[in-house]
Amino acid sequence: MYNELMAKSKSKNHNKRNVALLVITIILLSAIGYVIYWVINNTAFLSGKLSQQQVNENNQNQLEAPFNLVAQTVGGKTLYAPEGFKISIYATNIKGARFFTFAPDGTMFVGSNTGDSIYAIPNNNGTAGAPIVIESKLNTPHSVYYYNGDLYLAEQTRVSVYRGIKSDGTYTKKEVLVDNLPGGNKLTGGGHTTRTVVIGPDNKMYVSIGSSCNVCIENDNRRATIMRYNLDGTGGEIYASGLRNTVGFTFNGGKLWGLDMGRDQIGDDIPPEEVNIIEQGKNYGWPYCYGDKINNPEYKDKAEYCKAQTTGPVLGLQAHYAPLGITFENEAAKQTWPSVFENGFFGAMHGSWNRTVPTGYKVIWVDTKSSPMKEYNFITGWLDGSGAWGRPVGVGFDLVGNMYISDDKQNLIYKVQYQ
């Protein structure tokens, strides 16, 4: 009897060890599989130091441009801009500086991404005052927009407004306008957490919401869209869909222009990032399609759908640029800058995270009047032989025609003046 009990006990212990070994084996194989998957789809770590040729291919104009880029020292670093333009550091100590906006008195309001605060930067006769925290402990407060005395803020899951905002960051009251935007991401990766708010010429509020994943069918149809609301947050509707992550968009000449980030994991040079003219009710393809109406490999049966039922971009940009801010000249800049720049927009290319040879990290200018449209480097240098030391995000003009560029890696704002 004793021997029988001992045998059963040994058998149970043996089974437990086998189960434990099986669990450990599964965990190890899963970890190895994840590493292999990550290596296949993220080759950025292979690049190491960049050759001068690789740097030049990114930073110099590959097409004959209507201007020449010349070097200048900014904060101890070298940047390149067209002749006649001076770059300086306008404001510092803005953690994760993202999109910004101006009040009529020149006060700059700035959102942040890695930080949790929004800022007011008073204008002292063209010089930046010390940044003032308007509010902190916010949820990815990436985008702000000044309109009729109020400051609109887009966080990951809501849009709020600060009524009667002043240059010292004080305000009359804060109202939450939309409080149920989709947030979070799916385990497949690529979840986009920033939201951008813009007030359109129709006195409506436009909010972009990126996808929760790289490529997938969303559970919430507000994902990968631009939504439109009344200014009080009511009447929400999908304005346009199929936009994987249109972080930067702006109105110009009666049209809504947007920069959309293409998907990952199908190559260093595909799919292109997209320049879209966004129209109400149109579908721009994601998740079934990329680029100029090409079906994604996951959706082989959608080739005809992509060609017949979606709208393609007006221009494709280098894959993995990660385009963010977009702006056209305002009236003040048109009066003071060279006339060539009236014919296009400026875009901030945040830069790649998973391309074998890094790309982006610059501000481009796109000639929208040429046919086809043409892209030129406007300010470069944030990428050098050692890698990227800066990442431009927002780009825009103040009311006297100076350009500003935010950098969420250096936590600062640049000022660009034509002299």
N, C-alpha and C positions, 0 to 999 in steps of 0.2 A: 504493500500500500504506500509506504514511504517512498520507495523508488518510483512508483507511478506518479506521485505528486511532484517529485523533483523533476521528472521528465517533462510533465506538463508545464511547470514553471520555466524550465529552460527553453521550451518551445515558444512560450509567450514572449520571453525576453528576446529570443531570436527574431520573432516576428516584428517586435517593436523596433529592433535595430534595423531590420530590413525596410520598414516603413520610414524610419528616420533617414536612412541612406537614400531612399527614393526621393524624399522631399528635398534633401540637400542637393541631389543630382538635378532635380527639376529646376531648383533655384539657380544653380550654377549654369545650367544650359540656357535658362532664360536670360541671365546676366550676360553670358557670352553672345547670345543672339542679339541682345539690345546693343552691345558694343559694336558688333559687326554691322548692324543696321545703321548706327550712328556714324560709323566710319565711312560707309558707302554713301551716305547722304549728306555728310558734312566734311568736306575735304579741305576746309580752310586751314586746318592745322598743318597741312602739308606744304604750305607756301613758304614759310620761313622768311628770310630776308628777301626783299624784292630787288631785282636787277634794275639798273637805271632805265633800260628799255621798257620794262614793265611799268615803272613809275611814269615814264614819258607817255606811254600809250594811254594812260588814264588821265594825266594832267595836262597834256598838250592837245591842241586842236588838231584832229586828224583831217578835217576839211579846211579849205582856205577860208579863214574867218574875216569878217569886216572890221576886226580890231586885233591888236597884238597884246599878248599877255606878258607882263613884266614883273619881276620879282620885287618884293618889298618886305621889310622886317616888321613883324607885328608881335609885340610881346615876347621878343626873343626867338620867334619862329618865322619861317619863310612862307609867305603866301604869294600867289600870282593873280594879278587882276589886269584889266585893260589899261593902257596908258591913259593917264589923266585922272585915275581913280585912287583915292587914298582910303586905306582900311585902318581903323583904330579899334581899340577895345573900349566899348561904351560902358558896360556894367559887368560886375563880377559877383561871385558868391551867390549865384542863383542855381541851387541844386537841381540838376536835370532840366535845365531851361528848355522849354518847348515852344508852343505857339504864343504869339503876343498880339496886342492890339493897342491903339492909341486913342486918347481923349483929345478933344480940341485944344486943350492947353499944353499938349505935348507929353502928358503923363503916359508912360508905357505900363501896361498891365501884362504880366507874364504867367503862363501856366508851367507846370512841371510834370515829369513822369516818374523818375526814380525818387524824387522828393514827394512830399504830401501837402505842399503849400502853393498858394498863389501870391503874387507879389505886385506891388505898385512901385514904380520907379519915377519919382518926380523929375521934371525937366527944369534945370536951372540955367536958362539962357543957352541951351544947346549942350549942357553938361549934365550927366546923370547924377541925381541925388542918391543917397544910400537906399538900397532896396528895403521896402517895408512889407512885412508879412501881413496880408489881408486876412487870411484864415489858414489854419493848418489842420492836420489829421483828416485830410480829404482822401478820396479814393481815385487815384490816378487822374489828377486835375490837369490834364494835358492841354485843353483848349479854352481860351477866353475870347470874348468878342464884345467890344464896346458899341452901344447903340442907344441914341437918344438919352444920354445921361445915366444909363444903366450898364452893368457889366454882367454878361451872360457867361456861365461856366458849364462845361461839359465834363462830368466825371464818368467812370466806367458804367454806372447803372442809373445815372440821373442827370438832369439838366436843371440848374438853378439860376436865379438872377439876384444881383445885389443892386437894390434900388438906390438911386442918388449917390453913386460912387464918387468919391473925391480923391484928389491927388495924394492925400495922406493915408489912403486906404480905408477910411471910415465910410460908412454908408447908412442909409436910413433904415432899411430892413432887408432881410434875405427871404426869398420865396423859392420853394421847390416847384418847378413847373412840370417836369416829367420824372417820375420816381420808379419806373419799372423797366428800364432798358435791360436787355439781356447781358449778362456778364459771365465770367469764367471761361473755360475752354475745355475741349475734349482731349483725351489722352493721346490722340493721334498727333498732337503737336500743332504749332502755328496759331494758337489762340491769340486773338487781337483784343487788347483791353482798352485802347484809347478811343475816345469819342471826340468828334469835332463838331462845333456848333458855329453856324454862319447865319446871319440875318440877310435874307434876299431882298431884291428890289421890289418884290411883291409884298413886303412887310410880313413875310412868313419866316419861320425858324426851321433851318435845315440841319439835320444831325446825321453824320455818317457813323455806321456801326459795322466794324469789320467782322470777318468770319471767325468761328470758334475753332477752326482747324485749318490744315493745309488744303485738303480736298475731302469733302464729305457732303452728305445730305443733311442740312440743318434741321433741328427740331423746332426752331423758332424762325419764322419767315422774315423777321426783321433783321436777321443777321445778313451780312454782305449786301447791305442796301444803303441808300440815303433816304431817311425819313423826312417828312415835312409836317410841321405843326403850326397852329396859330401861335401868336406870341405869348399867349397865356398857357400854352402847353396842351390845349385841347385840339381835337380834330386830327390826331395823328394818322398819317397815311404813308404807304410806301411810295416814294416818288420815283425811284429807279432801283433795279435789282441786278443781281449777277456781278456785283462789284466786290471782289474779294476783300480788299482793304484800301478804300479810297480815303486816306487820312487827310490829304490836302485837296481842297476844292475852292473855287472862287468864281464869282460872276464877273463877266466882262463883255461889253457889247451885246447885252441881251442874252448871252449864252452862259451856261454853267460848265466850267472846265474842271476836270478832275484828274489826279494822278493815281493810278491804281497799281498795287503791288501784285505781281504775278506769283504763281505757286512755286514751291520748292521741289527738289528731289527728282528732277528729270534732266539735269544737266547744268553746266556752267554758263551756257549761252542761250538756253531756252527755259521758260518762255520769256518773251520781252515784257518789261514793265510797260504800262499803257498810259497814253494820253487820250482821254475821252472827252467828247462833248456830250454831256449827260442831259438827256431829255426825259420828260415825264412819261412813265409807262414803259420805257424801254428796258430790255434785259441785256446785260453786257457779258453774259456767258457763264460765269463761274456758278457751280463747280464743274459743269459738263465740258466747258470749253476754255481755251486760253488763246491769247494773241488774236490774230485775225481769223476768228471763227474756226479754230482747230480743236477737234475733240480731244479731251484728256485720255491718256492710255487706259485709265480705269473705266472709261465709258466709251468703249468701242462702238456701241450701237447708237451713239448720239451724233455721228458725223453729219447727217442730213439736218438734224435739229439745229446744230451749231450754225450751219450755213444758212438755213432758212428763217430761224426764229430769234437770232441774237444780233446784237449790234457790235461791230468791230471798232477798234480804236482808230483815231485819226493819225496816230503816230506810235510806233514801238520804240522803246528805249532799251539800253543794255540790260540784260537779265541781272537781277540781284542788286541793282542800283539802290533799292529801297527808297523810292521817292516820297518825300513828305510835303514840305511847304511849297505853295505855288502863289505867284503874284504877277500881275501886270503893273506897268507904271501907273501911278495916279497922275492927276492933272499937274501937280507941282513938279514932279519928276519930268514930265513931258516938256515943261518949260525950261528945265535946267540941264537935262542930260542930252547926249548926242541923239539926234533924231532916229538913228537906226534902231534904237531899242523900243521905239513906239510900236514896232511891228511884231511883237512877240511877248512871251512870258518868261519869268525866271522861276527855276525850280531847285529846291534843296534836295540833293541826293545823299541820304543819310549814310549809305555804304553797306556793303555785303557782310553777312555773318557766316555764310557757308559756301563760299566760292573758292576754288583752289587758288586762283590769283585774285586778291581783293579788288573790288571796283567801286566807284562812287566817291563818297567823301568830298563833295564839291558842290558848287552852285553852277547850274547850266542856264543858258539862254536859248530858247527855241524860237526860231523865225517862223511865225505862223502864217506869214503872207506868201512865202515861197511855196512852190508846188513841185515836188512834195515838201512838207515842212522839214526844216533842218535844225539840228542840235549843235550847239557850240559850248565849249567850256567858258565860263565867265569868271569864276574865282576857284582856284585849285591850290593844292599844297598841303591840305590836311592829311594826305597820304604820301609818305615818303619811303625810303628804302627800308626803314625799320617797321613800317606798318602805319596804321592810322592813329594820329595823335589828337584828332578832333573829328566831330561828327555834326555837320550842319543840319538843322531841323526846320525852323521857321524862317521865312523870308518875307519882308514887307517894307513899306515906305511910311515915313511920317508925313505930316501935313506940309512940310517945306521941301520935300523931295529927296530926303536922305534915305538910303536903304539900311536895313538892319537885318542881321542874321543871328539866330540863336544857336548855341552849341551845347548839347546836353552831356558831352564828355568833358569839356573844359568848364562847364557850369558858368557860361558868360554870354554876353551879347556883343557882337561886332557892329560897328557903324561904317558905312561905305558912302563916301562923298565924292562927287565929281568936282574937280577944281579947274 
